[in-house]
Structure formats: C-alpha cells, structure tokens
Amino acid sequence: QVQLHESGGGLVQAVDSLKLSCTSTGRTLETYAVGWFRQAPGTEGEFVATITWDAYSKVLADSVKGRFTISRDNTDNMVYLQMNNLKPEDTAVYYCAARVGGTWYTRRSDYNNWGQGTQVTVSS
C-alpha cells in the first residue's frame, strides 16, 4: 500500500501563508485522488480540499474558498495545499489522504490511506 507524508506546517500569525506538501512512498499517487482534512483538538475533523488523480477537478470547503488552493504535480509525486490569509480558526492538524479512484471525494470514509498529519497553528 501507499504511505503518505505531510510537511510544511508551522506557527504563523493571522493573514500569513503556508504551503503544505504531501508525497508518498511505497507507490506513487499517480492514480490516486487526494484530499486534505483538518482536525482541531476535541473536534471530529473536517474536509478541506480534494483533487482528482489528473487534477481535472478540485473541490474546496466553503470555509477555505478564496483562501486555499489545492494542486498536484504527478511527475514529482507531490500534492500541495497553498493556504493564504490564514485565520486562527484554521488552527488544526492537517492530514493528507488518498484513494484510488477516478473522481473526487469529500468524506473521510472515502479514503483508505492517511498521513500522520502536520500541525498548523495560527495566532491572532
């Protein structure tokens, strides 16, 4: 199976930007739809963004539209989440998730591969 690895998290101030990266070992992500989810302490977590295997379709949660962008480069086996104009409510552990499939997926239960997460903390 595929193992996912996130990076790029950190501690920033409101309105700052961060770019998260997701890559894989074991197998490439070429045939995988990829999603980003986030979970703050004591919450169930929520969908953030997803992208199809060929980047034909991209979907963002309403809470991040206009601020976040999801993209991928299958040649480099990388998926990115560019986060601009960060807000304190964006503070969470961000997880990369992947599944083989020809469409996009927005539910946690749609994914069967998960990274360990990267912490994003936004101060006010």
GROMACS elastic network, one bead per residue, 0.5 to 0.9 nm:
[ bonds ]
;  ai    aj funct       b0    kb
    1    25     6  0.88180   500
    1    26     6  0.62812   500
    1    27     6  0.68482   500
    1   113     6  0.82533   500
    2    24     6  0.64215   500
    2    25     6  0.59752   500
    2    27     6  0.51069   500
    2    28     6  0.73976   500
    2    29     6  0.80960   500
    2    98     6  0.85645   500
    2   113     6  0.69715   500
    3    23     6  0.84019   500
    3    24     6  0.53442   500
    3    25     6  0.51935   500
    3    26     6  0.61202   500
    3    27     6  0.76241   500
    3   113     6  0.71007   500
    3   114     6  0.74123   500
    3   115     6  0.69302   500
    4    22     6  0.67197   500
    4    23     6  0.58184   500
    4    25     6  0.66432   500
    4    26     6  0.89586   500
    4    96     6  0.69381   500
    4    97     6  0.73583   500
    4    98     6  0.80083   500
    4   113     6  0.72367   500
    4   114     6  0.61069   500
    4   116     6  0.76100   500
    5    21     6  0.80648   500
    5    22     6  0.54926   500
    5    23     6  0.54017   500
    5    24     6  0.59036   500
    5    25     6  0.80504   500
    5    95     6  0.88885   500
    5    96     6  0.74641   500
    5   114     6  0.84463   500
    5   115     6  0.52601   500
    5   116     6  0.67823   500
    5   117     6  0.76937   500
    5   118     6  0.89578   500
    6     9     6  0.84081   500
    6    20     6  0.69675   500
    6    21     6  0.55353   500
    6    23     6  0.67241   500
    6    24     6  0.88267   500
    6    94     6  0.81769   500
    6    95     6  0.70458   500
    6    96     6  0.63959   500
    6   115     6  0.63640   500
    6   116     6  0.71254   500
    6   117     6  0.59932   500
    6   118     6  0.60336   500
    7    19     6  0.86402   500
    7    20     6  0.57176   500
    7    21     6  0.52623   500
    7    22     6  0.65936   500
    7    23     6  0.87837   500
    7   117     6  0.79709   500
    7   118     6  0.59995   500
    7   119     6  0.88881   500
    8    18     6  0.69889   500
    8    19     6  0.59361   500
    8    21     6  0.61359   500
    8    22     6  0.89904   500
    8   118     6  0.71360   500
    8   119     6  0.85447   500
    8   120     6  0.84841   500
    9    18     6  0.70475   500
    9    19     6  0.76397   500
    9    20     6  0.63202   500
    9    21     6  0.89302   500
    9    93     6  0.85153   500
    9    94     6  0.80797   500
    9   117     6  0.89616   500
    9   118     6  0.53122   500
    9   119     6  0.51810   500
    9   121     6  0.79040   500
   10    18     6  0.78750   500
   10   118     6  0.80253   500
   10   119     6  0.61816   500
   10   120     6  0.50873   500
   10   121     6  0.61873   500
   10   122     6  0.84086   500
   11   119     6  0.81884   500
   11   120     6  0.61788   500
   11   122     6  0.60079   500
   11   123     6  0.75652   500
   12    15     6  0.85758   500
   12    16     6  0.62623   500
   12    17     6  0.77233   500
   12    18     6  0.81630   500
   12    86     6  0.83093   500
   12   120     6  0.79241   500
   12   121     6  0.62703   500
   12   122     6  0.50259   500
   12   123     6  0.63051   500
   13    16     6  0.56461   500
   13    17     6  0.86408   500
   13    86     6  0.75796   500
   13    87     6  0.79584   500
   13    88     6  0.80761   500
   13   121     6  0.81734   500
   13   122     6  0.51769   500
   13   124     6  0.60331   500
   14    17     6  0.85286   500
   14    85     6  0.68101   500
   14    86     6  0.52607   500
   14    88     6  0.63443   500
   14   122     6  0.57985   500
   14   123     6  0.58257   500
   14   124     6  0.53663   500
   15    84     6  0.68899   500
   15    87     6  0.63675   500
   15   122     6  0.87570   500
   16    83     6  0.84529   500
   16    84     6  0.63801   500
   16    85     6  0.55123   500
   16    86     6  0.55795   500
   16    87     6  0.83441   500
   16   122     6  0.83408   500
   17    82     6  0.75822   500
   17    83     6  0.54407   500
   17    85     6  0.60314   500
   17    86     6  0.61259   500
   18    81     6  0.82861   500
   18    82     6  0.62196   500
   18    83     6  0.51951   500
   18    84     6  0.66713   500
   18    86     6  0.81169   500
   18   120     6  0.85837   500
   19    80     6  0.67930   500
   19    81     6  0.56546   500
   19    83     6  0.58436   500
   19    84     6  0.84110   500
   20    79     6  0.83278   500
   20    80     6  0.55677   500
   20    82     6  0.63480   500
   20    83     6  0.77759   500
   20    94     6  0.86146   500
   20   118     6  0.83428   500
   21    78     6  0.66791   500
   21    79     6  0.57616   500
   21    81     6  0.64922   500
   21    82     6  0.86785   500
   21    96     6  0.85597   500
   22    77     6  0.84262   500
   22    78     6  0.56736   500
   22    79     6  0.50307   500
   22    80     6  0.62437   500
   22    81     6  0.84510   500
   22    95     6  0.88399   500
   22    96     6  0.62692   500
   22    97     6  0.88302   500
   22   115     6  0.83198   500
   23    28     6  0.81217   500
   23    29     6  0.76827   500
   23    76     6  0.86805   500
   23    77     6  0.59280   500
   23    79     6  0.64739   500
   23    80     6  0.89352   500
   23    96     6  0.87654   500
   24    27     6  0.66220   500
   24    28     6  0.60962   500
   24    29     6  0.67948   500
   24    77     6  0.71416   500
   24    78     6  0.78564   500
   24   115     6  0.89348   500
   25    28     6  0.67290   500
   25    29     6  0.89791   500
   27    30     6  0.86018   500
   28    31     6  0.77445   500
   28    32     6  0.82988   500
   28    74     6  0.81441   500
   28    77     6  0.61330   500
   29    32     6  0.50264   500
   29    33     6  0.77641   500
   29    34     6  0.80516   500
   29    53     6  0.75600   500
   29    74     6  0.69391   500
   29    77     6  0.61020   500
   29    78     6  0.78520   500
   29    79     6  0.86976   500
   29    98     6  0.77678   500
   29    99     6  0.87181   500
   29   100     6  0.84935   500
   30    33     6  0.84496   500
   30    53     6  0.61594   500
   30    54     6  0.77482   500
   30    74     6  0.56495   500
   30    75     6  0.82803   500
   30    77     6  0.71420   500
   31    52     6  0.87617   500
   31    53     6  0.54054   500
   31    54     6  0.79390   500
   31    99     6  0.82689   500
   31   100     6  0.57842   500
   31   101     6  0.69687   500
   31   102     6  0.79386   500
   32    52     6  0.72095   500
   32    53     6  0.50265   500
   32    54     6  0.86762   500
   32    98     6  0.58833   500
   32    99     6  0.50865   500
   32   101     6  0.59431   500
   32   102     6  0.78820   500
   33    50     6  0.72935   500
   33    51     6  0.58678   500
   33    54     6  0.82332   500
   33    55     6  0.86754   500
   33    97     6  0.84006   500
   33    98     6  0.56162   500
   33    99     6  0.54827   500
   33   100     6  0.60262   500
   33   101     6  0.59284   500
   33   102     6  0.71760   500
   33   103     6  0.69520   500
   33   104     6  0.61652   500
   33   105     6  0.74183   500
   33   111     6  0.88984   500
   34    49     6  0.84890   500
   34    50     6  0.56108   500
   34    51     6  0.55177   500
   34    52     6  0.66086   500
   34    53     6  0.72117   500
   34    79     6  0.75943   500
   34    96     6  0.70936   500
   34    97     6  0.56022   500
   34    99     6  0.66627   500
   34   100     6  0.87525   500
   34   104     6  0.78842   500
   34   105     6  0.80665   500
   34   111     6  0.85122   500
   35    47     6  0.78492   500
   35    48     6  0.74579   500
   35    49     6  0.55496   500
   35    51     6  0.63744   500
   35    52     6  0.87665   500
   35    70     6  0.88306   500
   35    95     6  0.82119   500
   35    96     6  0.58943   500
   35    97     6  0.50888   500
   35    98     6  0.62351   500
   35    99     6  0.87777   500
   35   104     6  0.83058   500
   35   105     6  0.72659   500
   35   106     6  0.72797   500
   35   108     6  0.88564   500
   35   111     6  0.82753   500
   36    46     6  0.89555   500
   36    47     6  0.65287   500
   36    48     6  0.53269   500
   36    49     6  0.51309   500
   36    50     6  0.61691   500
   36    70     6  0.86441   500
   36    81     6  0.77577   500
   36    94     6  0.68178   500
   36    95     6  0.56385   500
   36    97     6  0.61847   500
   36    98     6  0.88799   500
   36   106     6  0.89482   500
   37    45     6  0.69827   500
   37    46     6  0.56156   500
   37    48     6  0.50190   500
   37    49     6  0.70590   500
   37    50     6  0.88584   500
   37    93     6  0.83591   500
   37    94     6  0.57463   500
   37    95     6  0.51745   500
   37    96     6  0.65936   500
   37    97     6  0.75739   500
   37   106     6  0.89592   500
   37   108     6  0.78054   500
   38    45     6  0.54514   500
   38    46     6  0.55376   500
   38    47     6  0.66147   500
   38    48     6  0.67143   500
   38    90     6  0.84576   500
   38    91     6  0.85592   500
   38    92     6  0.57310   500
   38    93     6  0.54261   500
   38    95     6  0.59061   500
   38    96     6  0.88252   500
   38   117     6  0.85311   500
   39    42     6  0.82756   500
   39    43     6  0.63167   500
   39    44     6  0.65431   500
   39    46     6  0.63646   500
   39    91     6  0.84088   500
   39    92     6  0.51087   500
   39    93     6  0.52831   500
   39    94     6  0.66010   500
   39    95     6  0.81172   500
   40    43     6  0.55939   500
   40    44     6  0.78646   500
   40    45     6  0.65103   500
   40    89     6  0.89225   500
   40    90     6  0.85613   500
   40    91     6  0.66163   500
   40    93     6  0.62718   500
   40    94     6  0.88786   500
   41    44     6  0.84862   500
   41    45     6  0.86917   500
   41    92     6  0.73208   500
   41    93     6  0.84532   500
   42    45     6  0.87552   500
   43    46     6  0.86089   500
   45    92     6  0.86668   500
   45   108     6  0.89658   500
   46    61     6  0.88426   500
   46   107     6  0.85353   500
   46   108     6  0.80846   500
   47    50     6  0.83491   500
   47    60     6  0.82375   500
   47    61     6  0.65187   500
   47   106     6  0.61548   500
   47   107     6  0.68181   500
   47   108     6  0.73347   500
   48    59     6  0.84376   500
   48    60     6  0.59130   500
   48    61     6  0.51102   500
   48    62     6  0.85032   500
   48    63     6  0.80730   500
   48    64     6  0.71325   500
   48    68     6  0.87804   500
   48    94     6  0.89071   500
   48   106     6  0.81702   500
   49    58     6  0.73578   500
   49    59     6  0.55290   500
   49    61     6  0.60659   500
   49    64     6  0.85032   500
   49    68     6  0.83926   500
   49    69     6  0.80484   500
   49    70     6  0.65849   500
   49    81     6  0.81367   500
   49   106     6  0.74210   500
   50    57     6  0.83161   500
   50    58     6  0.57432   500
   50    59     6  0.53368   500
   50    60     6  0.66741   500
   50    70     6  0.70230   500
   50    71     6  0.89304   500
   50   104     6  0.62907   500
   50   105     6  0.65347   500
   50   106     6  0.66645   500
   51    54     6  0.79657   500
   51    55     6  0.56728   500
   51    56     6  0.76626   500
   51    57     6  0.58567   500
   51    59     6  0.65908   500
   51    70     6  0.68619   500
   51    71     6  0.71019   500
   51    72     6  0.79093   500
   51    79     6  0.87673   500
   51   103     6  0.83187   500
   51   104     6  0.59884   500
   51   105     6  0.80940   500
   52    56     6  0.61451   500
   52    57     6  0.55772   500
   52    58     6  0.66817   500
   52   101     6  0.79154   500
   52   102     6  0.67624   500
   52   103     6  0.56029   500
   52   104     6  0.51377   500
   52   105     6  0.82763   500
   53    56     6  0.76757   500
   53    57     6  0.86942   500
   53    72     6  0.86237   500
   53    74     6  0.83391   500
   53   100     6  0.81817   500
   53   101     6  0.74562   500
   53   102     6  0.67724   500
   53   103     6  0.76601   500
   53   104     6  0.83008   500
   54    57     6  0.79095   500
   54    72     6  0.84392   500
   54    74     6  0.80550   500
   54   102     6  0.85807   500
   55    58     6  0.67318   500
   55    71     6  0.70969   500
   55    72     6  0.68267   500
   55    73     6  0.87628   500
   56   103     6  0.89701   500
   57   103     6  0.78005   500
   57   104     6  0.70283   500
   58    69     6  0.88298   500
   58    70     6  0.70790   500
   58    71     6  0.81284   500
   58   104     6  0.74081   500
   59    70     6  0.82844   500
   59   104     6  0.76463   500
   59   105     6  0.86497   500
   59   106     6  0.80673   500
   60    63     6  0.81548   500
   60    64     6  0.66005   500
   60    65     6  0.58839   500
   60    68     6  0.77412   500
   60    69     6  0.78209   500
   60    70     6  0.79898   500
   60   106     6  0.89559   500
   61    64     6  0.56327   500
   61    65     6  0.62794   500
   61   106     6  0.88453   500
   62    65     6  0.52769   500
   62    66     6  0.87721   500
   63    66     6  0.88255   500
   63    67     6  0.87465   500
   64    67     6  0.54128   500
   64    68     6  0.55262   500
   64    69     6  0.85799   500
   64    83     6  0.84492   500
   64    90     6  0.87618   500
   65    68     6  0.60781   500
   65    69     6  0.79840   500
   66    69     6  0.79452   500
   66    84     6  0.86187   500
   67    82     6  0.82241   500
   67    83     6  0.61551   500
   67    84     6  0.50545   500
   67    85     6  0.60602   500
   67    86     6  0.76778   500
   68    81     6  0.67374   500
   68    82     6  0.54526   500
   68    84     6  0.59288   500
   68    85     6  0.84315   500
   68    86     6  0.88950   500
   69    80     6  0.79682   500
   69    81     6  0.56945   500
   69    82     6  0.50593   500
   69    83     6  0.66762   500
   69    84     6  0.84487   500
   70    79     6  0.74374   500
   70    80     6  0.56548   500
   70    82     6  0.63822   500
   70    83     6  0.88629   500
   71    78     6  0.85978   500
   71    79     6  0.58335   500
   71    80     6  0.52404   500
   71    81     6  0.66682   500
   71    82     6  0.81618   500
   72    75     6  0.89644   500
   72    76     6  0.86221   500
   72    77     6  0.77530   500
   72    78     6  0.56661   500
   72    80     6  0.58918   500
   72    81     6  0.88423   500
   73    76     6  0.55124   500
   73    77     6  0.59392   500
   73    78     6  0.53058   500
   73    79     6  0.63631   500
   73    80     6  0.84562   500
   74    78     6  0.61970   500
   74    79     6  0.79097   500
   75    78     6  0.78843   500
   76    79     6  0.89229   500
   79    96     6  0.87822   500
   83    86     6  0.65575   500
   86    89     6  0.82693   500
   86    90     6  0.64755   500
   86    91     6  0.87244   500
   86   122     6  0.67870   500
   87    90     6  0.53820   500
   87    91     6  0.75722   500
   87   122     6  0.61539   500
   87   123     6  0.77288   500
   87   124     6  0.75431   500
   88    91     6  0.56166   500
   88   121     6  0.73658   500
   88   123     6  0.56031   500
   88   124     6  0.60510   500
   89    92     6  0.80846   500
   89   122     6  0.76196   500
   90   120     6  0.75320   500
   90   121     6  0.74720   500
   90   122     6  0.67397   500
   91    94     6  0.88474   500
   91   119     6  0.78304   500
   91   120     6  0.53945   500
   91   122     6  0.54426   500
   91   123     6  0.83093   500
   92   118     6  0.84740   500
   92   119     6  0.61146   500
   92   120     6  0.55332   500
   92   121     6  0.65711   500
   92   122     6  0.88293   500
   93   117     6  0.57731   500
   93   118     6  0.54049   500
   93   120     6  0.59835   500
   93   121     6  0.84192   500
   94   116     6  0.87580   500
   94   117     6  0.52059   500
   94   118     6  0.52842   500
   94   119     6  0.62257   500
   94   120     6  0.69679   500
   95   114     6  0.68742   500
   95   115     6  0.58394   500
   95   116     6  0.66616   500
   95   118     6  0.66577   500
   96   113     6  0.84070   500
   96   114     6  0.59192   500
   96   115     6  0.53857   500
   96   116     6  0.80376   500
   96   117     6  0.69090   500
   96   118     6  0.89603   500
   97   108     6  0.83609   500
   97   111     6  0.61898   500
   97   112     6  0.74557   500
   97   113     6  0.54772   500
   97   115     6  0.63798   500
   98   110     6  0.88086   500
   98   111     6  0.57316   500
   98   112     6  0.66959   500
   98   113     6  0.52202   500
   98   114     6  0.66513   500
   98   115     6  0.88928   500
   99   105     6  0.88160   500
   99   110     6  0.75009   500
   99   111     6  0.52545   500
   99   112     6  0.59531   500
   99   113     6  0.63842   500
  100   111     6  0.86367   500
  100   112     6  0.89553   500
  101   104     6  0.76717   500
  101   105     6  0.88179   500
  105   108     6  0.83489   500
  105   110     6  0.62087   500
  105   111     6  0.78715   500
  106   109     6  0.86653   500
  106   110     6  0.72057   500
  106   111     6  0.89166   500
  107   110     6  0.52758   500
  107   111     6  0.74711   500
  108   111     6  0.57929   500
  108   112     6  0.85600   500
  109   112     6  0.74864   500
  111   114     6  0.75586   500
  114   117     6  0.82750   500
  115   118     6  0.87418   500
